[in-house]
Amino acid sequence: MATASKTTPARSKSASRTRSSAKKAKPAIAEFDKDEELHAYREMLLIRRFEEKAGQLYGMGLIGGFCHLYIGQEAVVVGMQMAKKDGDQMITGYRDHGHMLAMDLEPSAVMAELTGRRGGLSKGKGGSMHMFSKEKHFYGGHGIVGAQVSLGTGLGFANKYRENGNVSMAFFGDGASNQGQVYESFNMAELWKLPVVYVIENNKYGMGTSISRASATTDLSQRGASFGIPGEQVDGMDVRAVKAASEKALAWCRNGKGPYILEMITYRYRGHSMSDPAKYRSKDEVQKMRTEHDPIEQVRSRLIEKGWASEDDLKAIDKDVRARVAEAAEFAQNDPEPDASELYTDILL
């Protein structure tokens, strides 16, 4: 009786290249000049101070519902913002305040939405997780885990259909990376060569569960390997590394090669949301990240070491940023609440 020979199915060359590319390539670090370092410092500091103030207002009972802070992850969105061009779209999940600020949305309008006021980006009806700005090409803010990935893929489809040269940047977390619609989106995006950069913000914990306990494979940059989508891991705590990787990924998409995956290795200092005491990790773990890898402190140290800014210069920037955030908080507390008639507007039946 003949026996079948034991052969291993041949791997496609493209799939093999995809699996190994991130591991062979040496991570690039963008060289920042003085203006770029100062821009990154100011933008990340604005996000940090804004989120700290939002946390305070939440504690005072002035912000209701869910509130997910971005403290610690600022380099991811600022680095990508520095690499994108006008017209590129951004879409993300519920940890979205930092993305809005990076897309140049007015802090007062963002904070007013958090407090449910008329001047908020969604007229006070969306809250922390549901804000949008077509003018700034920011498409949310989405409360359903992973829902934005399919929508971001749709933005990429629109870009290709319109031949406008724009790229969609779809952000999601390590927890959402296990959602089924993510892989349906990967398949469609690679099949049709859609210009989408999938940005996985891996902050090590999906709510309170460590990625090692939730994911069979923890190199999330290779989650698109079976579709032939290239990906790489990036130091998401270094804004220079983020910018360099983002420029590469955006160029790949803009040149008609299809989607690209960036796994940003980052860390959130606060709990999953304001109601999370984060008892699943030690204080020493958080403090070690703050001390050794803080994205803002890295830029601050470089500015001082290179003589591009003094301690007084950086204190002045911090003072200006704090004043801007305080103004936003003041507006958000005193702007009127939506009129009752707003209950019947912007409703789809």
TIKEZA-775631 format. One record per residue (C-alpha): residue number from 1; residue in three letters; x, y, z. Coordinates in steps of 0.2 Angstrom, whole numbers. Example, Ala and Ser with C-alpha at 12.3 -4.5 7.8 and 13.67 -1.06 7.14 Angstrom:
BEGIN
  num  residu     xx     yy     zz
    1     ALA     62    -22     39
    2     SER     68     -5     36
This chain:
BEGIN
  num  residu     xx     yy     zz
    1     MET      0      0      0
    2     ALA      7     17     -5
    3     THR     10     30      8
    4     ALA      8     48      6
    5     SER     25     57      7
    6     LYS     26     69     21
    7     THR     29     86     13
    8     THR     27    103     21
    9     PRO     17    115     10
   10     ALA     27    128      2
   11     ARG     27    145      8
   12     SER     24    159     -4
   13     LYS     39    171     -5
   14     SER     29    186     -1
   15     ALA     22    178     15
   16     SER     40    173     20
   17     ARG     46    191     17
   18     THR     31    198     27
   19     ARG     35    187     42
   20     SER     53    190     43
   21     SER     54    208     37
   22     ALA     51    216     54
   23     LYS     63    205     63
   24     LYS     78    208     50
   25     ALA     76    226     48
   26     LYS     84    238     60
   27     PRO     72    250     68
   28     ALA     74    267     60
   29     ILE     76    283     71
   30     ALA     71    300     63
   31     GLU     84    314     66
   32     PHE     74    328     73
   33     ASP     80    346     71
   34     LYS     77    359     85
   35     ASP     60    364     78
   36     GLU     54    346     77
   37     GLU     59    342     94
   38     LEU     50    358    101
   39     HIS     35    354     91
   40     ALA     35    336     98
   41     TYR     37    342    115
   42     ARG     23    355    115
   43     GLU     11    343    106
   44     MET     14    328    118
   45     LEU     14    340    133
   46     LEU     -3    347    128
   47     ILE    -10    329    127
   48     ARG     -3    325    144
   49     ARG     -9    341    153
   50     PHE    -26    340    144
   51     GLU    -28    322    150
   52     GLU    -23    326    168
   53     LYS    -36    340    168
   54     ALA    -49    328    161
   55     GLY    -45    316    175
   56     GLN    -48    330    188
   57     LEU    -64    335    181
   58     TYR    -70    317    180
   59     GLY    -66    315    199
   60     MET    -76    331    202
   61     GLY    -91    323    194
   62     LEU    -91    336    179
   63     ILE    -88    322    166
   64     GLY   -100    308    166
   65     GLY    -99    291    157
   66     PHE    -83    282    152
   67     CYS    -67    291    151
   68     HIS    -51    283    145
   69     LEU    -35    293    147
   70     TYR    -20    293    135
   71     ILE     -7    297    147
   72     GLY     10    288    143
   73     GLN      5    285    125
   74     GLU      7    302    118
   75     ALA     22    299    106
   76     VAL     12    287     95
   77     VAL     -1    299     89
   78     VAL     11    314     89
   79     GLY     24    304     79
   80     MET     11    299     66
   81     GLN      4    317     65
   82     MET     22    323     61
   83     ALA     23    311     46
   84     LYS      6    312     38
   85     LYS      1    325     25
   86     ASP    -15    336     24
   87     GLY    -30    325     19
   88     ASP    -24    309     27
   89     GLN    -38    303     39
   90     MET    -37    297     57
   91     ILE    -49    285     66
   92     THR    -48    277     83
   93     GLY    -57    269     97
   94     TYR    -62    276    114
   95     ARG    -45    282    120
   96     ASP    -47    296    108
   97     HIS    -43    313    116
   98     GLY    -25    313    111
   99     HIS    -29    309     93
  100     MET    -41    324     92
  101     LEU    -28    336     99
  102     ALA    -15    329     88
  103     MET    -26    332     73
  104     ASP    -27    351     78
  105     LEU    -45    350     86
  106     GLU    -48    364     98
  107     PRO    -45    359    116
  108     SER    -60    369    122
  109     ALA    -72    360    110
  110     VAL    -65    343    115
  111     MET    -66    347    134
  112     ALA    -84    354    131
  113     GLU    -89    337    123
  114     LEU    -82    328    139
  115     THR    -94    339    150
  116     GLY   -108    338    138
  117     ARG   -110    356    132
  118     ARG   -116    364    117
  119     GLY    -99    369    111
  120     GLY    -93    351    111
  121     LEU    -88    343     95
  122     SER   -104    333     95
  123     LYS   -114    346    102
  124     GLY   -113    338    119
  125     LYS   -122    322    114
  126     GLY   -107    311    110
  127     GLY    -96    312    126
  128     SER    -78    305    128
  129     MET    -79    291    115
  130     HIS    -89    299    101
  131     MET    -82    315     93
  132     PHE    -79    319     75
  133     SER    -72    332     63
  134     LYS    -74    330     45
  135     GLU    -65    347     42
  136     LYS    -49    340     51
  137     HIS    -51    322     44
  138     PHE    -54    315     61
  139     TYR    -68    301     60
  140     GLY    -69    296     78
  141     GLY    -70    291     93
  142     HIS    -79    274     93
  143     GLY    -85    265    108
  144     ILE    -87    247    101
  145     VAL    -71    238    102
  146     GLY    -63    236     85
  147     ALA    -77    244     75
  148     GLN    -66    258     69
  149     VAL    -55    246     60
  150     SER    -68    242     47
  151     LEU    -73    260     45
  152     GLY    -55    265     43
  153     THR    -54    252     29
  154     GLY    -69    260     21
  155     LEU    -60    277     22
  156     GLY    -45    269     13
  157     PHE    -57    262      0
  158     ALA    -64    279     -3
  159     ASN    -47    286     -5
  160     LYS    -43    273    -19
  161     TYR    -59    276    -27
  162     ARG    -57    295    -28
  163     GLU    -38    293    -32
  164     ASN    -34    307    -20
  165     GLY    -18    301    -14
  166     ASN    -23    301      4
  167     VAL    -20    287     17
  168     SER    -32    281     31
  169     MET    -24    278     48
  170     ALA    -34    266     58
  171     PHE    -29    265     77
  172     PHE    -34    251     88
  173     GLY    -27    242    104
  174     ASP    -19    225    107
  175     GLY    -36    219    115
  176     ALA    -45    224     99
  177     SER    -32    215     88
  178     ASN    -41    198     92
  179     GLN    -58    204     85
  180     GLY    -65    195     69
  181     GLN    -69    211     59
  182     VAL    -50    216     60
  183     TYR    -46    201     49
  184     GLU    -60    203     37
  185     SER    -53    221     35
  186     PHE    -36    215     33
  187     ASN    -41    203     19
  188     MET    -51    216     10
  189     ALA    -38    229     11
  190     GLU    -24    218      4
  191     LEU    -35    211     -9
  192     TRP    -40    228    -16
  193     LYS    -23    236    -11
  194     LEU    -31    249      0
  195     PRO    -21    264      7
  196     VAL    -23    260     25
  197     VAL    -10    260     39
  198     TYR    -16    249     54
  199     VAL     -9    256     70
  200     ILE    -10    244     84
  201     GLU     -7    253    100
  202     ASN      0    239    111
  203     ASN      0    246    129
  204     LYS      2    228    136
  205     TYR    -15    227    144
  206     GLY    -33    224    136
  207     MET    -43    232    150
  208     GLY    -35    222    164
  209     THR    -29    207    155
  210     SER    -10    205    150
  211     ILE     -8    202    131
  212     SER      2    186    136
  213     ARG    -14    179    144
  214     ALA    -26    185    129
  215     SER    -16    182    113
  216     ALA     -8    166    107
  217     THR      5    176     97
  218     THR     11    192    104
  219     ASP     20    199     90
  220     LEU      5    209     83
  221     SER     15    217     69
  222     GLN     14    200     60
  223     ARG     -5    198     62
  224     GLY     -7    202     43
  225     ALA      6    189     38
  226     SER     -7    177     31
  227     PHE    -14    190     20
  228     GLY      3    196     14
  229     ILE      2    213     24
  230     PRO     19    219     30
  231     GLY     21    225     47
  232     GLU     34    230     60
  233     GLN     36    233     78
  234     VAL     40    251     84
  235     ASP     46    259    100
  236     GLY     30    269    103
  237     MET     38    278    118
  238     ASP     50    287    106
  239     VAL     42    300     95
  240     ARG     57    299     83
  241     ALA     55    280     80
  242     VAL     36    283     77
  243     LYS     39    296     64
  244     ALA     52    286     55
  245     ALA     41    271     54
  246     SER     25    281     50
  247     GLU     34    289     35
  248     LYS     39    272     28
  249     ALA     21    265     31
  250     LEU     13    280     23
  251     ALA     24    280      8
  252     TRP     20    261      6
  253     CYS      2    265      5
  254     ARG      3    281     -5
  255     ASN     13    271    -18
  256     GLY     -1    259    -21
  257     LYS      6    244    -12
  258     GLY     -9    241     -1
  259     PRO    -10    241     18
  260     TYR      4    241     31
  261     ILE      4    237     50
  262     LEU     13    246     63
  263     GLU     13    239     81
  264     MET     17    253     93
  265     ILE     25    246    109
  266     THR     18    258    121
  267     TYR     11    260    139
  268     ARG     -3    268    148
  269     TYR      1    275    165
  270     ARG    -17    276    171
  271     GLY    -30    262    172
  272     HIS    -40    256    157
  273     SER    -53    269    161
  274     MET    -56    281    176
  275     SER    -66    267    185
  276     ASP    -51    255    184
  277     PRO    -39    254    199
  278     ALA    -26    244    189
  279     LYS    -23    232    203
  280     TYR    -17    219    190
  281     ARG      0    227    189
  282     SER     12    234    202
  283     LYS     16    252    206
  284     ASP     35    247    202
  285     GLU     31    242    185
  286     VAL     22    259    181
  287     GLN     36    269    189
  288     LYS     49    260    180
  289     MET     41    265    163
  290     ARG     39    283    169
  291     THR     57    284    175
  292     GLU     65    275    160
  293     HIS     54    277    145
  294     ASP     43    292    147
  295     PRO     40    299    129
  296     ILE     40    318    135
  297     GLU     55    316    146
  298     GLN     65    309    132
  299     VAL     62    324    121
  300     ARG     65    336    136
  301     SER     82    328    140
  302     ARG     87    329    122
  303     LEU     82    348    120
  304     ILE     93    352    136
  305     GLU    108    341    131
  306     LYS    109    348    114
  307     GLY    107    366    121
  308     TRP     91    369    111
  309     ALA     81    374    126
  310     SER     84    379    144
  311     GLU     75    373    159
  312     ASP     67    391    159
  313     ASP     62    389    141
  314     LEU     53    372    144
  315     LYS     45    379    160
  316     ALA     38    393    149
  317     ILE     31    380    137
  318     ASP     23    371    151
  319     LYS     15    387    158
  320     ASP      8    391    141
  321     VAL      1    373    139
  322     ARG     -7    373    156
  323     ALA    -15    390    153
  324     ARG    -23    384    137
  325     VAL    -29    368    146
  326     ALA    -36    379    160
  327     GLU    -45    390    147
  328     ALA    -53    374    139
  329     ALA    -58    368    156
  330     GLU    -66    384    161
  331     PHE    -76    385    144
  332     ALA    -81    367    147
  333     GLN    -89    371    164
  334     ASN    -98    386    159
  335     ASP   -104    383    141
  336     PRO   -123    380    141
  337     GLU   -129    362    140
  338     PRO   -138    357    124
  339     ASP   -156    363    122
  340     ALA   -169    349    124
  341     SER   -173    351    105
  342     GLU   -156    343    102
  343     LEU   -164    326    107
  344     TYR   -172    325     90
  345     THR   -158    331     79
  346     ASP   -144    320     71
  347     ILE   -155    304     73
  348     LEU   -155    290     60
  349     LEU   -170    279     60
